[in-house]
Amino acid sequence: MALWARAAVPALRLWGLGGARAWTGRPRITGGRRPISPSAGASSISGSGGSSEQKLLLQDVAELIKTGACRRVVAMVGAGISTPSGIPDFRSPGTGYYTRLQQYKVPYPEAIFELAFFFQDPKPFFTFAKELYPGNYRPNATHYFLRLLHEKGLLLRLYTQNIDGLERASGIPASKLVEAHGSFASATCTVCRRPIPEEAFWAEVMADRVPHCPVCTGIVKPDIVFFGELLPNRFLLHVADFPMADLLLILGTSLELDGWDTQE
């Protein structure tokens, strides 16, 4: 377990770098000291331990949970778990958000998550934000599986790259969540840093207005992580979860960066 934990913490650190981008990839599951990655079959998992490779099935992982061998589960999830709910990922050609964002008249898709462009022209971002209004999309089986882990007392923590809020909507309590890229559940004035009620923020956004602070008139921004911003403190506070975990689930994310700027 100790060897596995030392490998997991750098993975978490790498996963959090690069601002608000979402990464897509195949699901992976790690348990004990054996990293497990997917093979060709949808229900088949292969893993290597030492110099030999061992073939495991999803049923084997389920058995570890059923028998109580794994009772402290950490999950890391990305955009891939929300696509069955109808939310596009970011990079898929033709269907991903970075393709669709061209309609918002941005100089390049990533600009919508850059602070400099946001302050220059916040309207494209808030047009995009309307798509993620709570209730537009519903959690799917993966979200409810993770909630079930919580209900069974097995979920130590759920780390998510997603800003769609479906983990919250599925019933997973905030105490079990680390929203590495923030969420739309809260908003803050960019000038006086006053917190703005969620209802007031969404009322302006849904009326196609740029939300402004009622005190200083500064632009109100939801508490999601833009490029160049620091990750939430909560992300760093829970790095200690990984040495405690006896099962790591990686779903809907490759944990890989692709040329993005990193934060130290």
N, C-alpha and C positions, 0 to 999 in steps of 0.2 A: 504493500500500500504506500509506503514512503516514497519509493521510486516513482510510482504513478503520480503521486501528489506533486512532486517536484516538477514533473513534466507538464502537469495541468496548469499550474500557476502562470508560466510564461505563455501558454496558449490563451489564457484569459486576458493577459496583458496585451497580446498581439491583437486579439479580437476587438478590443475596445478602441484601437487607434484608428484615426482617419475620419473623425467627424461624423456627420449624419448619414454616411453612405450605408446602403444595405448590400450585403453580399449574398450571392446565391450559391448553392452547392448541394451535394448529396448528404443525407443524414448519416451520422456516425454515432456509435455507442461505445463507450469504454466502461469496463467494469474491472475491479480489482487492479492487477498490474498489467492486464492484457488490453492493448488498444484494439478496438474492433471497428472495421470499416466495411461498407457494403460490397457485396459481390453482385453478380449479374441478376440473381433472383431477387424479387421484391421483398421476400421474407427471409432472405439468407444474409448472414453476416459472416465475414471472415476476419480473423484476428491473428496477430503474431505474438508469440511469447518466447523470448530468447531467440534461438536460432531456428526454431521450428514454427510452422504456421498451423494454426488450429482453426478448423471450420466450426463456427457456431451459428445457431439459428436464433431468430427472434424469440422462439419458444424457450430457448435456453436462458435468455435474459429474463423472460417472464418468470421462469422457474426460480431464478435467483431472487426475484422479488417475492414470489409466493412463499418460498421457504424461509424468508426472513434473512437470507444471506446479505441482502442489500437493503438497508433501512435509512440511509442518508443519501438521497438522490439530488444531484445538482443537474439542472438542464440549461443548455445554452441554445437559444433559438434565433432564427433570422427570418427574412422575408418569405422563404419557401414554405413556412407553415401557414401563411395567410393567403396564399394563392388559391387554395380550395374555397376560401370564403369570397372569392371574386376580386381580391385586391391584387393588382399587378405587382410583380417584383420590379426592380429598378432597371435591370440590364438586358432583359430578354429582347432581342431585335424585333421591332414591329409592334410589340405589345407592352413592353416595360415602360415604367414611368419616364425614363430618360428619353424614350422615343416620343411619348405622348406630350411631354412638356414643351415640345417645339411649338405647339399651338398657343402657348402663353406668351410668345414674343420675347423670349429670353435670348441673350447672345449665345449661350450654350446651356445645355440642360442642367449642369451642376450649379450654375449661377443662382438658381432658385434657393439653394441652401447656403449661399455665401452672404455674409453680413454686409459687405460693401454694396452688393447689388440690392439687397433687401432695403437698406436705408435710402438708396437711390430711387428704387421703384418697388414698393412692397406689394403692389396689387397682384402680380403673378403668383406670389407665394400664397396669398390669402384665397385666390381663386383655386389653387391646388388644395388648400386646407379644407375647402368646402367638401371635397370628395371624401374626406376622412371624418366627416361629422359623425359623432356617436349615434349609432343606430342605422347608418347607411349599410353597414356590413355586420354580419353575425359570426361569432366564434364557430369553429368546426371541430371535428372529432379530435384533432391533435390538441387543441386548447382544452377540451373537456377531459382528455386523457391526463393532461398535466394537472387539472383541477382534481381529478380522482386521486392522483398521487398525494396531493395535499390532504384530501379528505381522509385518506388512509394513514396519515401521519408520516409519509415517506419523503415528501418534498422538502429538502433542506432549503433550496433557493432556486428561483427561476431567473436566469439572466436573459434579457431579450434585447435585440437590436431594433426591434420594431417600434414604430411610433403610432400604430393604428389603434392601440388600446384594447385589443381583443383579449389579451390575457386578463385584464381587469374585468372586461365584460363577461368573461366566462365564469367569474366568481372567485378567482385566485386573489387572496387578500394582499394589500400593498406590502405587508410585512414580509411576504414571501417573494416579492418582486424586486429585481434590480433592472430598471429601465435605462440601459446604458446610453441610449440616445435621447432620453427624456420622453415626454409625452405631451399631448394636448390637454391633459387633465388640469393643468394650471397654466397661468400666464403672468407675465411681469412687464412693467413699464421699462423700456430700454433706457430711460433717462433718470427717473427718480427711484427706480427699482421697487416701486410699490407693487405688491401682489394684486392682481385683478381677478375678481370672481369669474369662475368658468362660464357661468350663465351670461354675464355681461359681455365677455369676450366673444362667445359664439353668436350672440344676438347681433353684434356688429358684423361679424364675418358672413353670416347667413343673409344679411341685408345688403351684401356686396359693398360694405364700407370697411375702410382700413380702421381697425380699433385704435383709439387714442386714450391716453390716461385722462381721467376726469379731473385730475389735480394739476398736472404740469403740461398736459397735451402731448406728451411724448408718445411715440408709436409703441403699442403693446405687442409683444412677441410671445407666442406660446413657449413653454419651457422645454423645447426640443433642442438638441445639440446641432448647431450649424458648424460648417467647416471652420476650423481655427478656434473653436470654443473648447473649454475643458469639459471632460466628462463629469457627471454628477459625483459629488463626494461619496454617495452611497455605493457607487461602483467600486471604489477603492477600499471602502470599509469592509466589503464582503469578500475580498480576495482570500481571507482566512477560511471561507467556506470550503475551498477546494481540498486542503489537507484533511478535512473532516469527512469528505464525501467518500462513499464506497461504490458509487455508480455515477458516471457522467454520461448524460444524453446530449448529443449534438444534433439538432434537427433544423433543416431548412437553411443552413449556412455552411460555407466551406471554411470559415475562419481565416480566409486568405485576404490579403490586401493586394491591390493592383495599381501600384504607382501613386497611391494617395499620400499627401503630407501626413506626417505622424506628429503626435503630441508627446512630449516627454513628461 
